[in-house]
Amino acid sequence: VPAALALYGLAGTEVGGWMRRAHAEEAVRWFAAEVHAVAAVVGGVAAQEAVKLITKQYVPINNTYVFNGVASVGGVYEL
């Protein structure tokens, strides 16, 4: 990670006014992450639930839906 920070010119301890080195390290560490795939899954679930609410044909998810992008599993939890 330090080499990647130096590559992007973020080698100091203070990167910007609000961004600290720890934030920059996290951003560089997850720079090549496949976030769009997780967003597509969660967006698809949200769209499906919106259709359920609008058409009033099916029972929507009860309470909270959590998707784990690392393991590619989702679950519904009642809080």
PDB file with SEQRES, HELIX, SHEET and CRYST1 records, atoms N, CA, C and O in Angstrom:
SEQRES   1 A   79  VAL PRO ALA ALA LEU ALA LEU TYR GLY LEU ALA GLY THR          
SEQRES   2 A   79  GLU VAL GLY GLY TRP MET ARG ARG ALA HIS ALA GLU GLU          
SEQRES   3 A   79  ALA VAL ARG TRP PHE ALA ALA GLU VAL HIS ALA VAL ALA          
SEQRES   4 A   79  ALA VAL VAL GLY GLY VAL ALA ALA GLN GLU ALA VAL LYS          
SEQRES   5 A   79  LEU ILE THR LYS GLN TYR VAL PRO ILE ASN ASN THR TYR          
SEQRES   6 A   79  VAL PHE ASN GLY VAL ALA SER VAL GLY GLY VAL TYR GLU          
SEQRES   7 A   79  LEU                                                          
HELIX    1 AA1 PRO A    2  LEU A    7  1                                   6    
HELIX    2 AA2 ARG A   21  ARG A   29  1                                   9    
HELIX    3 AA3 VAL A   35  THR A   55  1                                  21    
SHEET    1 AA1 2 THR A  64  ASN A  68  0                                        
SHEET    2 AA1 2 VAL A  73  TYR A  77 -1                                        
CRYST1    1.000    1.000    1.000  90.00  90.00  90.00 P 1           1          
ATOM      1  N   VAL A   1       0.825  -1.201   0.000  1.00  0.00           N  
ATOM      2  CA  VAL A   1       0.000   0.000   0.000  1.00  0.00           C  
ATOM      3  C   VAL A   1       0.862   1.254   0.000  1.00  0.00           C  
ATOM      4  O   VAL A   1       0.528   2.190  -0.726  1.00  0.00           O  
ATOM      5  N   PRO A   2       1.963   1.339   0.774  1.00  0.00           N  
ATOM      6  CA  PRO A   2       2.773   2.559   0.722  1.00  0.00           C  
ATOM      7  C   PRO A   2       3.311   2.867  -0.671  1.00  0.00           C  
ATOM      8  O   PRO A   2       3.396   4.034  -1.054  1.00  0.00           O  
ATOM      9  N   ALA A   3       3.675   1.835  -1.436  1.00  0.00           N  
ATOM     10  CA  ALA A   3       4.168   2.080  -2.792  1.00  0.00           C  
ATOM     11  C   ALA A   3       3.062   2.641  -3.681  1.00  0.00           C  
ATOM     12  O   ALA A   3       3.307   3.514  -4.513  1.00  0.00           O  
ATOM     13  N   ALA A   4       1.843   2.135  -3.499  1.00  0.00           N  
ATOM     14  CA  ALA A   4       0.724   2.638  -4.286  1.00  0.00           C  
ATOM     15  C   ALA A   4       0.408   4.080  -3.910  1.00  0.00           C  
ATOM     16  O   ALA A   4       0.073   4.886  -4.779  1.00  0.00           O  
ATOM     17  N   LEU A   5       0.509   4.416  -2.624  1.00  0.00           N  
ATOM     18  CA  LEU A   5       0.291   5.800  -2.204  1.00  0.00           C  
ATOM     19  C   LEU A   5       1.316   6.728  -2.834  1.00  0.00           C  
ATOM     20  O   LEU A   5       0.976   7.825  -3.278  1.00  0.00           O  
ATOM     21  N   ALA A   6       2.566   6.295  -2.873  1.00  0.00           N  
ATOM     22  CA  ALA A   6       3.609   7.108  -3.493  1.00  0.00           C  
ATOM     23  C   ALA A   6       3.354   7.260  -4.989  1.00  0.00           C  
ATOM     24  O   ALA A   6       3.611   8.320  -5.559  1.00  0.00           O  
ATOM     25  N   LEU A   7       2.852   6.206  -5.622  1.00  0.00           N  
ATOM     26  CA  LEU A   7       2.551   6.248  -7.050  1.00  0.00           C  
ATOM     27  C   LEU A   7       1.513   7.317  -7.366  1.00  0.00           C  
ATOM     28  O   LEU A   7       1.606   7.995  -8.389  1.00  0.00           O  
ATOM     29  N   TYR A   8       0.528   7.466  -6.489  1.00  0.00           N  
ATOM     30  CA  TYR A   8      -0.516   8.475  -6.682  1.00  0.00           C  
ATOM     31  C   TYR A   8      -0.189   9.808  -6.031  1.00  0.00           C  
ATOM     32  O   TYR A   8      -1.033  10.704  -6.006  1.00  0.00           O  
ATOM     33  N   GLY A   9       1.009   9.953  -5.508  1.00  0.00           N  
ATOM     34  CA  GLY A   9       1.419  11.202  -4.888  1.00  0.00           C  
ATOM     35  C   GLY A   9       0.794  11.439  -3.523  1.00  0.00           C  
ATOM     36  O   GLY A   9       0.604  12.589  -3.127  1.00  0.00           O  
ATOM     37  N   LEU A  10       0.473  10.385  -2.802  1.00  0.00           N  
ATOM     38  CA  LEU A  10      -0.169  10.507  -1.496  1.00  0.00           C  
ATOM     39  C   LEU A  10       0.757   9.995  -0.386  1.00  0.00           C  
ATOM     40  O   LEU A  10       0.306   9.322   0.540  1.00  0.00           O  
ATOM     41  N   ALA A  11       2.038  10.312  -0.482  1.00  0.00           N  
ATOM     42  CA  ALA A  11       3.006   9.734   0.445  1.00  0.00           C  
ATOM     43  C   ALA A  11       3.034  10.422   1.813  1.00  0.00           C  
ATOM     44  O   ALA A  11       3.556   9.839   2.762  1.00  0.00           O  
ATOM     45  N   GLY A  12       2.503  11.622   1.951  1.00  0.00           N  
ATOM     46  CA  GLY A  12       2.542  12.327   3.229  1.00  0.00           C  
ATOM     47  C   GLY A  12       1.512  11.807   4.215  1.00  0.00           C  
ATOM     48  O   GLY A  12       0.676  10.972   3.870  1.00  0.00           O  
ATOM     49  N   THR A  13       1.576  12.302   5.437  1.00  0.00           N  
ATOM     50  CA  THR A  13       0.603  11.860   6.441  1.00  0.00           C  
ATOM     51  C   THR A  13      -0.724  12.586   6.274  1.00  0.00           C  
ATOM     52  O   THR A  13      -1.773  12.020   6.585  1.00  0.00           O  
ATOM     53  N   GLU A  14      -0.706  13.814   5.795  1.00  0.00           N  
ATOM     54  CA  GLU A  14      -1.921  14.597   5.568  1.00  0.00           C  
ATOM     55  C   GLU A  14      -2.130  14.700   4.072  1.00  0.00           C  
ATOM     56  O   GLU A  14      -1.345  15.352   3.383  1.00  0.00           O  
ATOM     57  N   VAL A  15      -3.159  14.078   3.562  1.00  0.00           N  
ATOM     58  CA  VAL A  15      -3.377  14.049   2.130  1.00  0.00           C  
ATOM     59  C   VAL A  15      -4.139  15.275   1.667  1.00  0.00           C  
ATOM     60  O   VAL A  15      -3.772  15.898   0.671  1.00  0.00           O  
ATOM     61  N   GLY A  16      -5.177  15.619   2.368  1.00  0.00           N  
ATOM     62  CA  GLY A  16      -5.982  16.771   2.005  1.00  0.00           C  
ATOM     63  C   GLY A  16      -6.558  17.399   3.249  1.00  0.00           C  
ATOM     64  O   GLY A  16      -6.192  17.019   4.361  1.00  0.00           O  
ATOM     65  N   GLY A  17      -7.461  18.361   3.083  1.00  0.00           N  
ATOM     66  CA  GLY A  17      -8.054  19.017   4.231  1.00  0.00           C  
ATOM     67  C   GLY A  17      -8.868  18.074   5.102  1.00  0.00           C  
ATOM     68  O   GLY A  17      -8.833  18.188   6.328  1.00  0.00           O  
ATOM     69  N   TRP A  18      -9.597  17.151   4.501  1.00  0.00           N  
ATOM     70  CA  TRP A  18     -10.441  16.230   5.258  1.00  0.00           C  
ATOM     71  C   TRP A  18      -9.928  14.801   5.213  1.00  0.00           C  
ATOM     72  O   TRP A  18     -10.325  13.972   6.031  1.00  0.00           O  
ATOM     73  N   MET A  19      -9.054  14.509   4.271  1.00  0.00           N  
ATOM     74  CA  MET A  19      -8.598  13.126   4.089  1.00  0.00           C  
ATOM     75  C   MET A  19      -7.275  12.891   4.801  1.00  0.00           C  
ATOM     76  O   MET A  19      -6.311  13.633   4.615  1.00  0.00           O  
ATOM     77  N   ARG A  20      -7.247  11.865   5.606  1.00  0.00           N  
ATOM     78  CA  ARG A  20      -6.015  11.482   6.301  1.00  0.00           C  
ATOM     79  C   ARG A  20      -5.363  10.316   5.565  1.00  0.00           C  
ATOM     80  O   ARG A  20      -5.940   9.752   4.635  1.00  0.00           O  
ATOM     81  N   ARG A  21      -4.175   9.970   5.985  1.00  0.00           N  
ATOM     82  CA  ARG A  21      -3.435   8.877   5.355  1.00  0.00           C  
ATOM     83  C   ARG A  21      -4.219   7.561   5.427  1.00  0.00           C  
ATOM     84  O   ARG A  21      -4.204   6.783   4.472  1.00  0.00           O  
ATOM     85  N   ALA A  22      -4.899   7.307   6.541  1.00  0.00           N  
ATOM     86  CA  ALA A  22      -5.673   6.068   6.690  1.00  0.00           C  
ATOM     87  C   ALA A  22      -6.785   5.988   5.646  1.00  0.00           C  
ATOM     88  O   ALA A  22      -7.059   4.914   5.109  1.00  0.00           O  
ATOM     89  N   HIS A  23      -7.430   7.130   5.357  1.00  0.00           N  
ATOM     90  CA  HIS A  23      -8.469   7.150   4.321  1.00  0.00           C  
ATOM     91  C   HIS A  23      -7.862   6.855   2.951  1.00  0.00           C  
ATOM     92  O   HIS A  23      -8.425   6.094   2.164  1.00  0.00           O  
ATOM     93  N   ALA A  24      -6.718   7.457   2.676  1.00  0.00           N  
ATOM     94  CA  ALA A  24      -6.061   7.249   1.388  1.00  0.00           C  
ATOM     95  C   ALA A  24      -5.624   5.796   1.231  1.00  0.00           C  
ATOM     96  O   ALA A  24      -5.740   5.227   0.145  1.00  0.00           O  
ATOM     97  N   GLU A  25      -5.123   5.191   2.309  1.00  0.00           N  
ATOM     98  CA  GLU A  25      -4.709   3.790   2.249  1.00  0.00           C  
ATOM     99  C   GLU A  25      -5.897   2.885   1.942  1.00  0.00           C  
ATOM    100  O   GLU A  25      -5.772   1.951   1.150  1.00  0.00           O  
ATOM    101  N   GLU A  26      -7.040   3.148   2.553  1.00  0.00           N  
ATOM    102  CA  GLU A  26      -8.246   2.354   2.278  1.00  0.00           C  
ATOM    103  C   GLU A  26      -8.692   2.537   0.839  1.00  0.00           C  
ATOM    104  O   GLU A  26      -9.063   1.567   0.178  1.00  0.00           O  
ATOM    105  N   ALA A  27      -8.663   3.765   0.346  1.00  0.00           N  
ATOM    106  CA  ALA A  27      -9.082   4.026  -1.030  1.00  0.00           C  
ATOM    107  C   ALA A  27      -8.170   3.312  -2.023  1.00  0.00           C  
ATOM    108  O   ALA A  27      -8.647   2.746  -3.007  1.00  0.00           O  
ATOM    109  N   VAL A  28      -6.871   3.334  -1.772  1.00  0.00           N  
ATOM    110  CA  VAL A  28      -5.929   2.670  -2.670  1.00  0.00           C  
ATOM    111  C   VAL A  28      -6.065   1.158  -2.554  1.00  0.00           C  
ATOM    112  O   VAL A  28      -5.962   0.444  -3.552  1.00  0.00           O  
ATOM    113  N   ARG A  29      -6.296   0.668  -1.342  1.00  0.00           N  
ATOM    114  CA  ARG A  29      -6.415  -0.776  -1.127  1.00  0.00           C  
ATOM    115  C   ARG A  29      -7.630  -1.334  -1.870  1.00  0.00           C  
ATOM    116  O   ARG A  29      -7.562  -2.434  -2.419  1.00  0.00           O  
ATOM    117  N   TRP A  30      -8.724  -0.602  -1.895  1.00  0.00           N  
ATOM    118  CA  TRP A  30      -9.944  -1.062  -2.559  1.00  0.00           C  
ATOM    119  C   TRP A  30     -10.121  -0.434  -3.939  1.00  0.00           C  
ATOM    120  O   TRP A  30     -11.231  -0.422  -4.471  1.00  0.00           O  
ATOM    121  N   PHE A  31      -9.044   0.085  -4.523  1.00  0.00           N  
ATOM    122  CA  PHE A  31      -9.134   0.806  -5.787  1.00  0.00           C  
ATOM    123  C   PHE A  31      -9.666  -0.080  -6.917  1.00  0.00           C  
ATOM    124  O   PHE A  31     -10.449   0.392  -7.740  1.00  0.00           O  
ATOM    125  N   ALA A  32      -9.268  -1.328  -6.974  1.00  0.00           N  
ATOM    126  CA  ALA A  32      -9.671  -2.214  -8.059  1.00  0.00           C  
ATOM    127  C   ALA A  32     -10.839  -3.118  -7.661  1.00  0.00           C  
ATOM    128  O   ALA A  32     -11.060  -4.150  -8.294  1.00  0.00           O  
ATOM    129  N   ALA A  33     -11.572  -2.752  -6.642  1.00  0.00           N  
ATOM    130  CA  ALA A  33     -12.689  -3.578  -6.173  1.00  0.00           C  
ATOM    131  C   ALA A  33     -13.814  -3.587  -7.197  1.00  0.00           C  
ATOM    132  O   ALA A  33     -13.978  -2.639  -7.964  1.00  0.00           O  
ATOM    133  N   GLU A  34     -14.574  -4.650  -7.199  1.00  0.00           N  
ATOM    134  CA  GLU A  34     -15.695  -4.806  -8.121  1.00  0.00           C  
ATOM    135  C   GLU A  34     -16.976  -4.279  -7.467  1.00  0.00           C  
ATOM    136  O   GLU A  34     -17.911  -5.044  -7.234  1.00  0.00           O  
ATOM    137  N   VAL A  35     -17.022  -3.005  -7.177  1.00  0.00           N  
ATOM    138  CA  VAL A  35     -18.158  -2.399  -6.486  1.00  0.00           C  
ATOM    139  C   VAL A  35     -19.399  -2.374  -7.377  1.00  0.00           C  
ATOM    140  O   VAL A  35     -20.518  -2.454  -6.870  1.00  0.00           O  
ATOM    141  N   HIS A  36     -19.222  -2.265  -8.681  1.00  0.00           N  
ATOM    142  CA  HIS A  36     -20.382  -2.187  -9.575  1.00  0.00           C  
ATOM    143  C   HIS A  36     -21.193  -3.471  -9.566  1.00  0.00           C  
ATOM    144  O   HIS A  36     -22.405  -3.432  -9.779  1.00  0.00           O  
ATOM    145  N   ALA A  37     -20.553  -4.610  -9.325  1.00  0.00           N  
ATOM    146  CA  ALA A  37     -21.305  -5.872  -9.264  1.00  0.00           C  
ATOM    147  C   ALA A  37     -22.213  -5.905  -8.035  1.00  0.00           C  
ATOM    148  O   ALA A  37     -23.356  -6.355  -8.116  1.00  0.00           O  
ATOM    149  N   VAL A  38     -21.708  -5.433  -6.911  1.00  0.00           N  
ATOM    150  CA  VAL A  38     -22.518  -5.377  -5.685  1.00  0.00           C  
ATOM    151  C   VAL A  38     -23.649  -4.371  -5.865  1.00  0.00           C  
ATOM    152  O   VAL A  38     -24.778  -4.625  -5.447  1.00  0.00           O  
ATOM    153  N   ALA A  39     -23.355  -3.246  -6.477  1.00  0.00           N  
ATOM    154  CA  ALA A  39     -24.389  -2.238  -6.711  1.00  0.00           C  
ATOM    155  C   ALA A  39     -25.479  -2.775  -7.636  1.00  0.00           C  
ATOM    156  O   ALA A  39     -26.652  -2.446  -7.460  1.00  0.00           O  
ATOM    157  N   ALA A  40     -25.108  -3.594  -8.615  1.00  0.00           N  
ATOM    158  CA  ALA A  40     -26.098  -4.170  -9.515  1.00  0.00           C  
ATOM    159  C   ALA A  40     -27.024  -5.131  -8.776  1.00  0.00           C  
ATOM    160  O   ALA A  40     -28.233  -5.132  -9.009  1.00  0.00           O  
ATOM    161  N   VAL A  41     -26.467  -5.944  -7.891  1.00  0.00           N  
ATOM    162  CA  VAL A  41     -27.292  -6.895  -7.134  1.00  0.00           C  
ATOM    163  C   VAL A  41     -28.240  -6.155  -6.201  1.00  0.00           C  
ATOM    164  O   VAL A  41     -29.438  -6.437  -6.178  1.00  0.00           O  
ATOM    165  N   VAL A  42     -27.715  -5.220  -5.440  1.00  0.00           N  
ATOM    166  CA  VAL A  42     -28.550  -4.479  -4.491  1.00  0.00           C  
ATOM    167  C   VAL A  42     -29.584  -3.633  -5.231  1.00  0.00           C  
ATOM    168  O   VAL A  42     -30.724  -3.522  -4.780  1.00  0.00           O  
ATOM    169  N   GLY A  43     -29.206  -3.040  -6.348  1.00  0.00           N  
ATOM    170  CA  GLY A  43     -30.160  -2.275  -7.151  1.00  0.00           C  
ATOM    171  C   GLY A  43     -31.261  -3.151  -7.720  1.00  0.00           C  
ATOM    172  O   GLY A  43     -32.419  -2.736  -7.786  1.00  0.00           O  
ATOM    173  N   GLY A  44     -30.906  -4.358  -8.129  1.00  0.00           N  
ATOM    174  CA  GLY A  44     -31.912  -5.290  -8.629  1.00  0.00           C  
ATOM    175  C   GLY A  44     -32.903  -5.695  -7.550  1.00  0.00           C  
ATOM    176  O   GLY A  44     -34.105  -5.779  -7.803  1.00  0.00           O  
ATOM    177  N   VAL A  45     -32.404  -5.944  -6.357  1.00  0.00           N  
ATOM    178  CA  VAL A  45     -33.295  -6.283  -5.237  1.00  0.00           C  
ATOM    179  C   VAL A  45     -34.201  -5.104  -4.910  1.00  0.00           C  
ATOM    180  O   VAL A  45     -35.395  -5.285  -4.670  1.00  0.00           O  
ATOM    181  N   ALA A  46     -33.638  -3.890  -4.899  1.00  0.00           N  
ATOM    182  CA  ALA A  46     -34.445  -2.705  -4.610  1.00  0.00           C  
ATOM    183  C   ALA A  46     -35.526  -2.497  -5.674  1.00  0.00           C  
ATOM    184  O   ALA A  46     -36.658  -2.144  -5.345  1.00  0.00           O  
ATOM    185  N   ALA A  47     -35.181  -2.713  -6.942  1.00  0.00           N  
ATOM    186  CA  ALA A  47     -36.166  -2.564  -8.019  1.00  0.00           C  
ATOM    187  C   ALA A  47     -37.275  -3.608  -7.893  1.00  0.00           C  
ATOM    188  O   ALA A  47     -38.451  -3.304  -8.091  1.00  0.00           O  
ATOM    189  N   GLN A  48     -36.891  -4.829  -7.565  1.00  0.00           N  
ATOM    190  CA  GLN A  48     -37.880  -5.893  -7.389  1.00  0.00           C  
ATOM    191  C   GLN A  48     -38.838  -5.554  -6.251  1.00  0.00           C  
ATOM    192  O   GLN A  48     -40.044  -5.773  -6.367  1.00  0.00           O  
ATOM    193  N   GLU A  49     -38.315  -5.031  -5.174  1.00  0.00           N  
ATOM    194  CA  GLU A  49     -39.158  -4.662  -4.035  1.00  0.00           C  
ATOM    195  C   GLU A  49     -40.059  -3.479  -4.377  1.00  0.00           C  
ATOM    196  O   GLU A  49     -41.200  -3.416  -3.919  1.00  0.00           O  
ATOM    197  N   ALA A  50     -39.555  -2.542  -5.178  1.00  0.00           N  
ATOM    198  CA  ALA A  50     -40.386  -1.403  -5.596  1.00  0.00           C  
ATOM    199  C   ALA A  50     -41.561  -1.876  -6.442  1.00  0.00           C  
ATOM    200  O   ALA A  50     -42.681  -1.389  -6.287  1.00  0.00           O  
ATOM    201  N   VAL A  51     -41.304  -2.827  -7.337  1.00  0.00           N  
ATOM    202  CA  VAL A  51     -42.388  -3.377  -8.160  1.00  0.00           C  
ATOM    203  C   VAL A  51     -43.413  -4.080  -7.282  1.00  0.00           C  
ATOM    204  O   VAL A  51     -44.615  -3.958  -7.516  1.00  0.00           O  
ATOM    205  N   LYS A  52     -42.953  -4.809  -6.280  1.00  0.00           N  
ATOM    206  CA  LYS A  52     -43.874  -5.483  -5.354  1.00  0.00           C  
ATOM    207  C   LYS A  52     -44.771  -4.472  -4.638  1.00  0.00           C  
ATOM    208  O   LYS A  52     -45.970  -4.699  -4.477  1.00  0.00           O  
ATOM    209  N   LEU A  53     -44.179  -3.354  -4.212  1.00  0.00           N  
ATOM    210  CA  LEU A  53     -44.964  -2.332  -3.505  1.00  0.00           C  
ATOM    211  C   LEU A  53     -45.962  -1.646  -4.435  1.00  0.00           C  
ATOM    212  O   LEU A  53     -47.098  -1.379  -4.042  1.00  0.00           O  
ATOM    213  N   ILE A  54     -45.543  -1.365  -5.654  1.00  0.00           N  
ATOM    214  CA  ILE A  54     -46.408  -0.648  -6.592  1.00  0.00           C  
ATOM    215  C   ILE A  54     -47.569  -1.523  -7.058  1.00  0.00           C  
ATOM    216  O   ILE A  54     -48.711  -1.065  -7.107  1.00  0.00           O  
ATOM    217  N   THR A  55     -47.283  -2.779  -7.399  1.00  0.00           N  
ATOM    218  CA  THR A  55     -48.334  -3.646  -7.935  1.00  0.00           C  
ATOM    219  C   THR A  55     -49.193  -4.287  -6.855  1.00  0.00           C  
ATOM    220  O   THR A  55     -50.303  -4.738  -7.136  1.00  0.00           O  
ATOM    221  N   LYS A  56     -48.703  -4.330  -5.645  1.00  0.00           N  
ATOM    222  CA  LYS A  56     -49.403  -4.932  -4.505  1.00  0.00           C  
ATOM    223  C   LYS A  56     -49.803  -6.386  -4.782  1.00  0.00           C  
ATOM    224  O   LYS A  56     -50.841  -6.851  -4.311  1.00  0.00           O  
ATOM    225  N   GLN A  57     -48.964  -7.104  -5.554  1.00  0.00           N  
ATOM    226  CA  GLN A  57     -49.242  -8.497  -5.867  1.00  0.00           C  
ATOM    227  C   GLN A  57     -48.535  -9.463  -4.920  1.00  0.00           C  
ATOM    228  O   GLN A  57     -49.081 -10.513  -4.583  1.00  0.00           O  
ATOM    229  N   TYR A  58     -47.337  -9.115  -4.494  1.00  0.00           N  
ATOM    230  CA  TYR A  58     -46.533 -10.010  -3.672  1.00  0.00           C  
ATOM    231  C   TYR A  58     -46.182  -9.326  -2.360  1.00  0.00           C  
ATOM    232  O   TYR A  58     -46.326  -8.111  -2.220  1.00  0.00           O  
ATOM    233  N   VAL A  59     -45.725 -10.112  -1.411  1.00  0.00           N  
ATOM    234  CA  VAL A  59     -45.343  -9.573  -0.105  1.00  0.00           C  
ATOM    235  C   VAL A  59     -43.904  -9.068  -0.194  1.00  0.00           C  
ATOM    236  O   VAL A  59     -43.013  -9.833  -0.562  1.00  0.00           O  
ATOM    237  N   PRO A  60     -43.655  -7.796   0.135  1.00  0.00           N  
ATOM    238  CA  PRO A  60     -42.286  -7.275   0.082  1.00  0.00           C  
ATOM    239  C   PRO A  60     -41.436  -7.808   1.233  1.00  0.00           C  
ATOM    240  O   PRO A  60     -41.945  -8.416   2.174  1.00  0.00           O  
ATOM    241  N   ILE A  61     -40.151  -7.567   1.136  1.00  0.00           N  
ATOM    242  CA  ILE A  61     -39.216  -7.975   2.192  1.00  0.00           C  
ATOM    243  C   ILE A  61     -39.638  -7.328   3.505  1.00  0.00           C  
ATOM    244  O   ILE A  61     -39.951  -6.138   3.558  1.00  0.00           O  
ATOM    245  N   ASN A  62     -39.641  -8.121   4.545  1.00  0.00           N  
ATOM    246  CA  ASN A  62     -40.027  -7.633   5.865  1.00  0.00           C  
ATOM    247  C   ASN A  62     -38.804  -7.103   6.598  1.00  0.00           C  
ATOM    248  O   ASN A  62     -38.020  -7.885   7.135  1.00  0.00           O  
ATOM    249  N   ASN A  63     -38.633  -5.811   6.628  1.00  0.00           N  
ATOM    250  CA  ASN A  63     -37.636  -5.095   7.401  1.00  0.00           C  
ATOM    251  C   ASN A  63     -36.348  -4.831   6.646  1.00  0.00           C  
ATOM    252  O   ASN A  63     -36.339  -3.940   5.797  1.00  0.00           O  
ATOM    253  N   THR A  64     -35.251  -5.549   6.898  1.00  0.00           N  
ATOM    254  CA  THR A  64     -33.932  -5.151   6.420  1.00  0.00           C  
ATOM    255  C   THR A  64     -33.300  -6.233   5.550  1.00  0.00           C  
ATOM    256  O   THR A  64     -33.301  -7.411   5.907  1.00  0.00           O  
ATOM    257  N   TYR A  65     -32.758  -5.817   4.403  1.00  0.00           N  
ATOM    258  CA  TYR A  65     -32.023  -6.725   3.523  1.00  0.00           C  
ATOM    259  C   TYR A  65     -30.554  -6.351   3.589  1.00  0.00           C  
ATOM    260  O   TYR A  65     -30.198  -5.188   3.395  1.00  0.00           O  
ATOM    261  N   VAL A  66     -29.708  -7.319   3.857  1.00  0.00           N  
ATOM    262  CA  VAL A  66     -28.265  -7.098   3.940  1.00  0.00           C  
ATOM    263  C   VAL A  66     -27.594  -8.016   2.921  1.00  0.00           C  
ATOM    264  O   VAL A  66     -27.864  -9.216   2.891  1.00  0.00           O  
ATOM    265  N   PHE A  67     -26.714  -7.448   2.081  1.00  0.00           N  
ATOM    266  CA  PHE A  67     -25.997  -8.228   1.084  1.00  0.00           C  
ATOM    267  C   PHE A  67     -24.518  -8.197   1.407  1.00  0.00           C  
ATOM    268  O   PHE A  67     -23.941  -7.123   1.578  1.00  0.00           O  
ATOM    269  N   ASN A  68     -23.898  -9.363   1.492  1.00  0.00           N  
ATOM    270  CA  ASN A  68     -22.465  -9.495   1.716  1.00  0.00           C  
ATOM    271  C   ASN A  68     -21.810  -9.726   0.361  1.00  0.00           C  
ATOM    272  O   ASN A  68     -21.916 -10.808  -0.215  1.00  0.00           O  
ATOM    273  N   GLY A  69     -21.137  -8.702  -0.137  1.00  0.00           N  
ATOM    274  CA  GLY A  69     -20.516  -8.790  -1.453  1.00  0.00           C  
ATOM    275  C   GLY A  69     -19.307  -9.693  -1.495  1.00  0.00           C  
ATOM    276  O   GLY A  69     -18.956 -10.190  -2.565  1.00  0.00           O  
ATOM    277  N   VAL A  70     -18.658  -9.922  -0.371  1.00  0.00           N  
ATOM    278  CA  VAL A  70     -17.493 -10.798  -0.339  1.00  0.00           C  
ATOM    279  C   VAL A  70     -17.909 -12.250  -0.538  1.00  0.00           C  
ATOM    280  O   VAL A  70     -17.308 -12.972  -1.333  1.00  0.00           O  
ATOM    281  N   ALA A  71     -18.944 -12.672   0.189  1.00  0.00           N  
ATOM    282  CA  ALA A  71     -19.417 -14.057   0.106  1.00  0.00           C  
ATOM    283  C   ALA A  71     -20.549 -14.226  -0.903  1.00  0.00           C  
ATOM    284  O   ALA A  71     -20.965 -15.351  -1.182  1.00  0.00           O  
ATOM    285  N   SER A  72     -21.047 -13.129  -1.448  1.00  0.00           N  
ATOM    286  CA  SER A  72     -22.170 -13.135  -2.404  1.00  0.00           C  
ATOM    287  C   SER A  72     -23.420 -13.805  -1.848  1.00  0.00           C  
ATOM    288  O   SER A  72     -24.052 -14.628  -2.510  1.00  0.00           O  
ATOM    289  N   VAL A  73     -23.756 -13.437  -0.628  1.00  0.00           N  
ATOM    290  CA  VAL A  73     -24.985 -13.937   0.002  1.00  0.00           C  
ATOM    291  C   VAL A  73     -25.765 -12.748   0.561  1.00  0.00           C  
ATOM    292  O   VAL A  73     -25.189 -11.740   0.970  1.00  0.00           O  
ATOM    293  N   GLY A  74     -27.065 -12.893   0.565  1.00  0.00           N  
ATOM    294  CA  GLY A  74     -27.924 -11.861   1.119  1.00  0.00           C  
ATOM    295  C   GLY A  74     -28.872 -12.464   2.130  1.00  0.00           C  
ATOM    296  O   GLY A  74     -29.143 -13.665   2.115  1.00  0.00           O  
ATOM    297  N   GLY A  75     -29.367 -11.623   3.000  1.00  0.00           N  
ATOM    298  CA  GLY A  75     -30.298 -12.110   4.007  1.00  0.00           C  
ATOM    299  C   GLY A  75     -31.258 -11.031   4.424  1.00  0.00           C  
ATOM    300  O   GLY A  75     -30.961  -9.840   4.334  1.00  0.00           O  
ATOM    301  N   VAL A  76     -32.417 -11.460   4.884  1.00  0.00           N  
ATOM    302  CA  VAL A  76     -33.437 -10.547   5.390  1.00  0.00           C  
ATOM    303  C   VAL A  76     -33.481 -10.690   6.897  1.00  0.00           C  
ATOM    304  O   VAL A  76     -33.575 -11.800   7.419  1.00  0.00           O  
ATOM    305  N   TYR A  77     -33.413  -9.576   7.590  1.00  0.00           N  
ATOM    306  CA  TYR A  77     -33.379  -9.576   9.057  1.00  0.00           C  
ATOM    307  C   TYR A  77     -34.452  -8.665   9.586  1.00  0.00           C  
ATOM    308  O   TYR A  77     -34.637  -7.552   9.093  1.00  0.00           O  
ATOM    309  N   GLU A  78     -35.162  -9.140  10.594  1.00  0.00           N  
ATOM    310  CA  GLU A  78     -36.131  -8.309  11.281  1.00  0.00           C  
ATOM    311  C   GLU A  78     -35.434  -7.661  12.467  1.00  0.00           C  
ATOM    312  O   GLU A  78     -34.858  -8.350  13.309  1.00  0.00           O  
ATOM    313  N   LEU A  79     -35.486  -6.363  12.529  1.00  0.00           N  
ATOM    314  CA  LEU A  79     -34.832  -5.643  13.619  1.00  0.00           C  
ATOM    315  C   LEU A  79     -35.766  -5.411  14.781  1.00  0.00           C  
ATOM    316  O   LEU A  79     -35.370  -4.816  15.783  1.00  0.00           O  
TER     317      LEU A  79                                                      
END                                                                             
